[in-house]
Amino acid sequence: MGTAVILKIILTDGSCQRLTLSPGLPASIDDLIVEVKKQCGLQGNFGLQFMDYLFGNEFLNLTSVSEVEHKGTLKVIDMSRPTTMQHDDERSTVFNPVLRPQAFTSSPVNDSSSLSDGSVDTDILSSSESTSSRSSWPAVFYVPKFTYDAELKLQQARLAYIQNGTVLIPDPKLKSSILDGLVQEIVQYKVFVSDKEMEQVAQGLIKTHPCLTEKGSCTGCGGWKTSLKYKLSNYRTHLRKLGCPEVIVNSLKNKPAGQRSAALGVNKAKRAEVNFCPTYPSAETEESLEAMQKALLLDVKKRNNREVVKLKMEKTFAHRRHEVVGDVPMVEDFMVRWPALFEVSEINAEFKRITTVPLQSKFLSQLDHYSDNLTRLFQKRGGQLGARLKTIIAQMADGMDENDVKEAIEDTTVGIYVLKEHASSDGPEDIGIVLEGIKVLQDLDNVALAVAMLFGLMFALNLSYPADLRFTF
């Protein structure tokens, strides 16, 4: 049995997965692909690329298993769909075995009617490049291969460390090369990293290269962590000059004025919070995505058109984020432009695109876990909050007439309402969500789902949470 090999696999949706080959590398690329399919749950026809440190960690086609190294990185390339191109009013098929297939048009889409046909939509939007959502931060951060000369120096330092425990104090060139490599790996996931995540990167570095452990540091990597923070900060400055939307919108000089928040008395986002504002998909422009938004207004009215709407919502995600973060629209205006978003399935999808976390399943599972403790806490709560909870419970028991309910909804900035035909009724007649005095979601199954969807909408619309959420019954 050979030596076990661990690999980092980048999937076609941008997420990453760990692959363990206990018997060692297989004999052929075909056998390796079979193992990738098995462990990653993949189907269809795909190829593999490997990260080559000889060419600045670029991905090249895998032609031999000898190119695969322990703790190396492989990328899955979808080869099952051809690339659709529009040329001289005739459609032709082009297949690119190196790049992920994607759709191209000879000019930006300006005719919204051309986007309403389901067959064309599926052809254009099935591209793996259709989303601009962020990749989830890995559970284990794998340190990439650095430049050839840097790896040579580290290899020599590793031998010295094994032989006599001597740690390496890297020269400025080597340290810069290491930091550059780590930052390039970090920004594959996000450009704003938490302190905990930066600690994870620094720990991963000294675990992979023990010779870089810092003497005198309680963690062994405190200096690396600090240097990484400065390096990433400088890199964000570079990205801002290049016009990276997420960096621009989160810089202090370019933060939205927050007109809605001030007008409604809702707290602004804290300085530490990051507004996710991705770049537009390749081969798309603001004009082409605006045309797709107009086409969506017609698509949501069609029956049995769910898949087309889903694909277009995925495609226009970046356009929506630019609008939400940059323009700060009122909820009522946003509902007119993006009615498809105000559905349970799309709220779940939008939340996952923003946070990488599945909203409904995660929220309900955590609610089941903590519900008993929360109930006991509410029952024992005193003071103003306790009085407010008792008032809410009293409203649930007594009920309100139709005019009072309407007035309460109009006065509610953020809230959930539960309507019953009679106060003594066993089940609710309607459960919904109120934002800025209007009903944005109705006929939900239960209050728990309503709370989950409320959180999802708050993220999707970039709304800051007020001190307390008002519940109207």
N, C-alpha and C positions, 0 to 999 in steps of 0.2 A: 504493500500500500504506500502511495506517495505521500508527500507532505501536504497537509491541508492548505487550501488557498482561499482567501477571502477577497471578494471583489465588490466594488460599488457599481450598481447598474442604474443608469439614467434612462427612465422610460420615456415613451413618446409624448406623454402628457406633461413632462418636465419634473415629475416626482422621482425620487430615488429609492432604491431598495438594496439591502445587503444580500449578497449571494455567497453561500459557503459551499465549497467543494471539498468535502472531507477526504476523499481518496486522492485529491490532487487534480491537476488539469486533465481534461479528457484528451483523447488521442487526436481528435479532429475538430474543426470549427463546427461541423454539423452536430457532433455530439455535445459540444458546448451550447449550441443553440437549443438543443433538446432540453438540457439542464436548466437554461434560462427560462424556457417556456414552463417547465415544471414548477420551479420555485417561485417564479413571478406571476404565475397564472395567466400567461399570455397565449394568444392564438393567432393564426394567420401567418403570413409570409413576412419575415423581417430579417435584416442583416445586422451586423455588429460593427462598431467602430471602437478604436482604442485611443486613449489619450497618450500622445507621443511627446515626451519631454524634450526630445531632440528638436522639435519644431514649436517650442513655446507652449506646450500643453494643448496643441490643436488636436482635434479628433481626425484620425485617418482610418480608412477602411481596414478591417482586420483580415489579413490574408494568411496568417499562420498562428497557431496557438502559442508559438514561441514568443510572440509579441505581447502576450498577456503575462503580467507580473502580479505577484502577491500584493494585495491592497491597491491594485491598479483600478482604473475607472474605464468601464465600457458603456457605450451608448447604443440603445436599441433604435434601429432605423426602419421605419415602416415601409415595406416594399410591395405592399398588397394593392396600393391604389396609384394609378398614373396621375401625372400632372395635366390639368386641363388648361389649354392656352387658347386665346382668341386672336386670330391673325387673318387680316383681310377678309373679315366676315365669314370665315370658315373655321370650324372647330377642328383642332388636331390634337393628338395625344402624344405627350412627351414624357418619357420615364427617366428619372434621375436616380441612380442607385446610391449616390453619395449623400445628397441633401434630402431632408424630409420632404415628401410631396406637398405641394401647396398650390393654390389656385392663383392664376394671374389674369388680368384683363388688360387690354391694350390701352385703356384710358379709364379714369375714375368713373364709377357708376353714377350716372345722373338721372337715369330714367327709373323711377320707382316702380313703374308697371312691370319692368323687366325682372324685378326681384320678387314678384308675387307668384311666379310659377314654381310649383313645388319641386319639379325635377331639376330646374336650374339651381334652386336654393341648395338642394342636397349636394349637387355637384360642386358648388362653390364652397359651401360651408363645412363639408366633411373633412377639410384639411386639418391636419394636426397643428397647424399654425394659427387656427382660428381664435384661440384664446390668448388673452394677455394677463390671465390670473397668475398670481405668484406661486412659486414652488414652495412646498412645505419644508420647514427647517428639519434637517435629518436628526433622527434620534441619536446617531453616532456620527460625529464629524470626522471624515476621513481626510487626512493631510495629503495634498496632491504631490506629484513629482515636481521638483523644482528644475531650474535650468541645469544643463549638463555639468558645467563647472561647479555649481553649487552642490549637486549630488555627489560629485567627486570629492569635494572637501568634507562633506558630511560623512561619506563612507570612511575616509581616513580618520576623522574624529571619532567615529563609532568604534573602530578597532582600538584606538587609544583608550577609549572609555572602558571597553571590555577588559583590556589588559591591565590597566592600573587605575581605573576610575577617574581619569582626568576629564574634566568638563571643558567644553570649547567656549572661548569668548570670541564670537564671530567678528570678523573685520567688517567695516561699514558696507562693503560691496556685497558680502555674503548675507549680512543681515537684511539689507535692502531687497535682495533677491528672494529671501525667505518670506518677508512681509508682503512683497508684491504677489508672490504665488498664493499665499493665504488669502489675500484680499480678493484676488480673481476668483478663488473658489467660493468665498463668502457671498460675493455679489451675484452668483448664480441663484441664490435663494432670496436675498434681500440686501438693500443698501443701508438700512437702519437696523442695527443689531443691539439687542439688550445686553446688559452687563453679564447676565448669566450665560448667554450664548457666546459672548466674547471669551468668557472664562472657559467654556467648553472647547473653543478653538485652541486657546493657549495650552490647555491640558492635553489636547490631542497632539499638539506639536511635540511636547517633551515626552509624551508616551511613545510616539513614533520615532523620535530622535532623542533618546535619553542624554546624549552628550550635550544637548542644549539646556539641560536643567540648570537653573540659576542658584548658586550658593547664596545663602543669606535671605532667601525669600521663603516665606512660610509655605507657599504653594509650589514653589519651584519654577513658577512661570509669571510672577507678578509683573516683571519688566516687559516680558513679551506681550502681556495683555495690554499694558499701557501703550506700548509702541504700536500695537495693532489698532488701538482706538485712534491714535493720531494719524496713522497711515490711511485708515478708512475715511476719516474726516477729510483729509487732503484729497482723497480720491473722489469723494462726493463733490468737493469744490470743482474738480476737473469735470465731473459729469454735469454739474450745473452749467458750466461754460459751454458744454456741448449741447445743452438744451434738454437734458433728461427731465421729463415732467415730474416724476415723483420727488426728485431732489429739489426742483424749483418750487413746487407747491408747498413743500415742508420747510423751506428756508424762512427765517424770521422776516426777511425783507419782502417776501412774496405771499405771506399767509393771507387768506381771504379776510375781509373786514368783519365777516360774521354778522351781516345786517339782520338776518332772520333771528339769530340767537339774541341779539340785543333787543330787538323789537318784541320778542315773546318772553323775555325774561329767563331764557334758558342759558345755563352756564356754557361758556365757550369750552372748546376742547383744551385739556391741559397741554402744557408745552411739551411734555414727554410723549404725547400721543402722535402717531404718524398717520398721515392721510395717504392711503394707497392710491396712486395715480399712475398707472402703467402707460407705456408707449403704445401707439397704435399698431395693430398687426401689420406685418409686412405686406407690401403691395396695396395698402389701404390708406386713404386720406380722410380728413375731416369731412370733405364733400361727399365721398362715396359712402361713408358710414352714416351721414345725415340722410342720404337718399334711402339707405336701408332702414333707418328709423321711421321714415315716412311710409315705407312699404309695410312695416310692422303694424302700423295703425289699421291697415286693411287686413293683414293676415290674422290678427286676433279675432276678427269678426267672422272668419270662415270656420266651418265645421270640420272636424277631423284634420285639423291643421297643426296639431300640437308639436309635432317633430320639427316642422319648419320654423315655428315661433321659437322653439328651444334653441335651434341652431343659430338663428339670427340674434337672439339675446346674448348668446355666447360670443358671437362675432362682434357685437357692438358694445361689449363690456367696457373697453377702454374709453369709448366715446361718452358713455354714461358717467364714468368716474371723473372725466375732465369737466363735465357739466356740473356734477354735484359738488365737487371740490372747488372748482374755479368760479362758477356762477352763483352758487348757493341759492338755488331756486326755491320758491315756496312749494309746499307739498301738493297743493291743488294744481299748480302749473305743471309739476312733474308728472302727476297722474295723467294729465291730458297728453303729454308727450310719450310716456312709457306705461300705458295701461297694463301691458303684459307682466310688468314687474310685481303688480299687486295681486299675486296669486301665491298660494302656499308653495307649490313646486319651484317657482322662480325665486321666491325669497330664500328658500333653502339653497338653490344654486348660486345666487348672488353672494350669500354669506360665505359659502365655501370658496368662491372665487376670491373674496377679499381676505379671508382669514385662514383658509385651507382646512377649516374644522367643519364637520357635518353638524349643522345647527340642531335640527329637530331631535335626532337620536341622542346626541350628546346632552342636550338640555333635559330631555325627559328622563334619561338614565340618572343624571345627577339629581334631578328633582326627587326621583324615587329614593335615592340614597339619603338625602337630607330632609325629606318632608317631615318625618316624625320629630326631629330636633327643632325644625322651624316652627312646627305647630306648638310645641311646648314653649318655645321662646316667645311666640306671639301672645300666648295665654298669660305669661308671667310679666309681659312688658308693661311698665308703668310710664308715668310722665306724659308729655305731649304726644309722643308717638303711640303710646298705649291708648290714649284717649281717641286719637285719630283712627286706630284700628277698630275700636269699639263702635265709632260712628259708622265706619264702613260696614261692619257686621249688622248694625241696626238698619242701615239702608237695605241690606240684602233681605232682612226679615220683613220690613215694612213695605217695601216697594215704593214706586213713584208713578204718578200718572204720566200720560203721554207728553203733555206740554212741559212738565218738569224734566223729563228725560231729554227732550229736544233741547231745552235751554241748558241743561248740564253738559250735553255733548258739545254744544257751541262754545261753552266756556272752558272746555278741556283742551289743553295743549297736547298732552301725551297721556293716553289712557286706554283702558279696556272696559267695555260695557257688556252687561249681561241683562237681557230683556226677558221677562216672563209675562205670560198672558195674565196670570194671577199670582199674587205674592205667595200663595200656598201651593203653587204648581210644583210638581216633582222635578220636571226638566225645564231647561231654558227654551224660549222661543227663538232667540237669536243671541249669538256671541260674536263680538267684533272688536275692531281696533279703531281708535280715534287719534288723529294727528292734526294739530292746528285747527281744531273745531270741526273737522269733517270725518265721516266714516270712510276709512280706506280699505277695510276688509270686513266681511260679514259672513254669517253662517258657518262659523268655525265649530269644530266638533266639541271642544271643551276649553276651559279657561287655561289649562296648562299649555295647550297648543297656541292659544292666543298670546300668552306671555312670550313663548318662544318666537313667534312670528313678529311680535313687537320688537324684541331685541334685534331680530334680523333686519327689520325695516329701519331701525335706528342706525345700524351699520351701513345699510345700503344708501340711505339718504344723508349720511354723515351728520346726524343730529346728535347733539350733546345731551347726556342724561340730566334731567333736572334733579333737584334734591329729593323729590319723591314723585312717584308715578301716581296719577289720579285715576282711581277706578270708579266708574259710573255704573250704577245698577238701576 
